[in-house]
Amino acid sequence: MAAARPQPSAQEGLHDRVLAAAPGSIRDDLLSALRTGAEVVLWINGPAASLARHYVEIDALCDGAEAAARALDAAEPVGLAQVDDGPWRFTVVLPHDGGRPVVARGTRP
């Protein structure tokens, strides 16, 4: 019997998705954090507006807040991931339509 292929960790799976985000320092910092084992504290799917209301404090984001707010203003379902790395919490909006993920960063609550 062949051994089942192991599932990628949350860090590996998110890393692969974030590679498609627009290049920039926030994306690069998140990719580095994921490669070194930063904690994925949340990864859920649902209606963008509901996820934004319950899980994201746009005012707490210091980098990428505008783009994250636009992505969460959509009327469609999205994925939402949050990653803690040191003093930072990265927020990633993952469109279900195959669009580019949006990465934002703020201080941890």
ZAKERO-929788 format. One line per field, with one value per residue: x, y, z of N, C-alpha, C in turn; residue number from 1; residue in three letters. Coordinates in steps of 0.2 Angstrom, whole numbers. Atoms other than C-alpha are relative to their C-alpha. Layout:
N
nX = X, ... $
nY = Y, ... $
nZ = Z, ... $
caX = X, ... $
caY = Y, ... $
caZ = Z, ... $
cX = X, ... $
cY = Y, ... $
cZ = Z, ... $
nr = NUM, ... $
rest = Ala, ... $
//
This chain:
109
nX = 4, -4, 1, 4, -4, 2, 3, -4, 1, 4, -5, -2, 6, 1, -6, 1, 5, -2, -5, 4, 2, -4, -7, -1, -3, 5, 1, -6, -1, 4, -3, -6, 3, 3, -5, -4, 5, 5, 6, 7, 4, 7, 1, 7, 3, 6, 1, -6, 2, 1, -7, -3, 4, -1, -7, -5, 0, -4, -4, -6, -5, -5, -2, 5, 7, 5, 2, 4, 7, 3, 1, 5, 6, 4, 7, -1, -4, -7, -3, -4, -5, -4, -6, -3, -8, -3, 5, 4, 5, 2, 7, -1, 6, -1, 6, 2, 1, -7, -3, -6, 1, -2, -3, 0, -4, 2, -3, 5, 4 $
nY = -6, -6, -5, -6, -6, -4, -6, -6, -3, -6, -5, 2, -1, -8, -2, 2, -4, -7, -1, -4, -7, -5, -1, -6, 2, 3, 7, 3, 1, 6, 6, 1, 2, 7, 5, 1, 3, -4, 4, -2, 0, 0, 1, 2, -3, -2, -7, -5, -6, 3, 1, -7, -2, 4, 2, -4, -7, -4, -5, 3, 1, -6, 1, 3, 0, -2, 6, 5, -2, 1, 7, 2, -3, 4, 3, 7, 3, -1, 3, -4, 3, -5, 4, -4, 0, -5, -5, -1, 5, -1, 2, 2, 1, 5, 0, 7, 0, 1, -6, -1, -1, -6, 0, -6, 2, -5, 3, 5, -3 $
nZ = 0, 1, -5, 2, 0, -5, 2, -2, -7, 2, 2, 7, 4, 0, 4, 7, 3, -1, 5, 5, -2, 3, -4, -5, -6, -4, 2, -1, -7, -2, 3, -5, -7, 1, 0, -6, -5, -3, -1, 4, -5, 3, 7, 1, 6, -1, 3, -1, -5, -7, -3, -2, -6, -6, -1, 2, -2, 5, -3, -3, 5, 2, 7, 5, -2, 5, 5, -4, -1, 6, 1, -4, 2, 5, -2, 1, -5, 0, -6, -5, -4, -4, -2, -5, 1, -5, -1, 6, 2, 7, 2, 7, 3, 6, 4, 2, 7, 3, 0, -4, -7, -2, -7, -4, -6, -6, -6, -3, -5 $
caX = 0, 7, 9, -3, 5, 6, -5, 4, 5, -6, 10, 15, -3, -4, 14, 9, -7, 2, 15, 1, -1, 6, 25, 30, 38, 22, 20, 39, 39, 24, 32, 48, 37, 28, 44, 51, 35, 24, 8, -8, -20, -36, -40, -58, -70, -86, -95, -82, -93, -97, -78, -73, -86, -81, -62, -54, -50, -46, -41, -28, -19, -4, 1, -11, -27, -35, -33, -39, -54, -58, -56, -67, -80, -85, -102, -94, -86, -68, -55, -47, -31, -22, -4, 5, 24, 32, 23, 14, -2, -4, -21, -23, -39, -40, -53, -62, -63, -44, -40, -24, -23, -22, -10, -11, -1, -5, 1, -6, -20 $
caY = 0, 17, 30, 45, 61, 72, 87, 104, 113, 129, 139, 130, 131, 150, 153, 145, 156, 172, 170, 177, 193, 209, 211, 222, 222, 217, 201, 198, 200, 188, 175, 176, 174, 159, 150, 152, 145, 160, 155, 155, 160, 161, 154, 154, 157, 166, 182, 196, 209, 197, 192, 210, 214, 200, 197, 212, 229, 240, 254, 243, 240, 251, 244, 239, 244, 252, 237, 226, 236, 236, 217, 215, 226, 213, 205, 188, 175, 176, 167, 176, 172, 180, 176, 182, 186, 195, 211, 210, 202, 200, 199, 190, 192, 177, 180, 164, 170, 167, 185, 191, 189, 205, 207, 219, 221, 229, 227, 212, 215 $
caZ = 0, -5, 8, 7, 2, 17, 17, 17, 34, 35, 33, 17, 10, 14, 7, -9, -11, -5, -19, -31, -21, -28, -25, -11, 6, 15, 5, 6, 25, 26, 15, 26, 42, 35, 30, 47, 56, 60, 67, 56, 69, 58, 41, 36, 22, 21, 15, 14, 24, 38, 40, 40, 53, 65, 62, 55, 62, 47, 58, 66, 50, 46, 29, 15, 24, 9, -2, 12, 15, -4, -5, 10, 3, -10, -10, -13, -2, 2, 12, 27, 35, 49, 54, 69, 68, 83, 85, 68, 63, 44, 37, 20, 9, -3, -17, -22, -40, -43, -41, -32, -13, -4, 11, 25, 41, 58, 76, 85, 97 $
cX = 4, -2, -4, 5, -2, -3, 5, -2, -4, 5, 2, -6, -1, 6, -2, -5, 3, 5, -3, -2, 5, 7, 0, 3, -5, 0, 7, 1, -5, 3, 6, -3, -3, 5, 4, -5, -5, -6, -6, -5, -8, 1, -7, -3, -7, -2, 5, -3, -1, 7, 3, -3, 2, 7, 5, -1, 4, 4, 7, 6, 4, 2, -5, -7, -5, -1, -3, -7, -4, -2, -6, -7, -4, -6, 1, 4, 7, 3, 4, 5, 3, 6, 4, 8, 3, -5, -5, -5, -2, -7, 0, -8, 1, -6, -1, 0, 7, 4, 6, -2, 2, 3, 1, 4, -2, 4, -5, -4, 2 $
cY = 6, 5, 6, 6, 4, 7, 6, 3, 7, 5, -1, 2, 8, 3, -1, 5, 8, 2, 4, 7, 5, 1, 6, -3, -3, -7, -3, -2, -6, -7, -2, -3, -7, -5, -1, -2, 5, -3, 3, -1, 0, -2, -3, 3, 2, 7, 5, 5, -3, -2, 6, 2, -3, -1, 5, 7, 4, 5, -2, -1, 6, 0, -4, 0, 2, -6, -5, 2, -1, -7, -3, 3, -3, -3, -8, -3, 0, -5, 6, -3, 5, -4, 5, -1, 5, 5, 1, -5, 2, -3, -1, -1, -5, -1, -7, 0, -1, 6, 0, 1, 7, -1, 6, -1, 6, -3, -5, 3, -2 $
cZ = 0, 6, -2, 0, 6, -2, 2, 7, -2, -2, -7, -5, -1, -4, -7, -3, 0, -6, -6, 2, -4, 3, 4, 6, 5, -2, 1, 7, 2, -2, 4, 6, -1, -1, 6, 6, 3, 1, -4, 5, -2, -8, -2, -6, 2, -4, 2, 6, 7, 3, 2, 6, 6, 1, -2, 2, -5, 3, 3, -5, -2, -7, -4, 2, -5, -4, 4, 1, -7, -1, 5, -1, -5, 3, -1, 6, -1, 5, 4, 4, 4, 3, 5, 0, 4, 1, -5, 0, -8, -1, -8, -3, -6, -4, -2, -8, -4, 0, 5, 7, 2, 7, 3, 6, 5, 6, 3, 6, 7 $
nr = 1, 2, 3, 4, 5, 6, 7, 8, 9, 10, 11, 12, 13, 14, 15, 16, 17, 18, 19, 20, 21, 22, 23, 24, 25, 26, 27, 28, 29, 30, 31, 32, 33, 34, 35, 36, 37, 38, 39, 40, 41, 42, 43, 44, 45, 46, 47, 48, 49, 50, 51, 52, 53, 54, 55, 56, 57, 58, 59, 60, 61, 62, 63, 64, 65, 66, 67, 68, 69, 70, 71, 72, 73, 74, 75, 76, 77, 78, 79, 80, 81, 82, 83, 84, 85, 86, 87, 88, 89, 90, 91, 92, 93, 94, 95, 96, 97, 98, 99, 100, 101, 102, 103, 104, 105, 106, 107, 108, 109 $
rest = Met, Ala, Ala, Ala, Arg, Pro, Gln, Pro, Ser, Ala, Gln, Glu, Gly, Leu, His, Asp, Arg, Val, Leu, Ala, Ala, Ala, Pro, Gly, Ser, Ile, Arg, Asp, Asp, Leu, Leu, Ser, Ala, Leu, Arg, Thr, Gly, Ala, Glu, Val, Val, Leu, Trp, Ile, Asn, Gly, Pro, Ala, Ala, Ser, Leu, Ala, Arg, His, Tyr, Val, Glu, Ile, Asp, Ala, Leu, Cys, Asp, Gly, Ala, Glu, Ala, Ala, Ala, Arg, Ala, Leu, Asp, Ala, Ala, Glu, Pro, Val, Gly, Leu, Ala, Gln, Val, Asp, Asp, Gly, Pro, Trp, Arg, Phe, Thr, Val, Val, Leu, Pro, His, Asp, Gly, Gly, Arg, Pro, Val, Val, Ala, Arg, Gly, Thr, Arg, Pro $
//
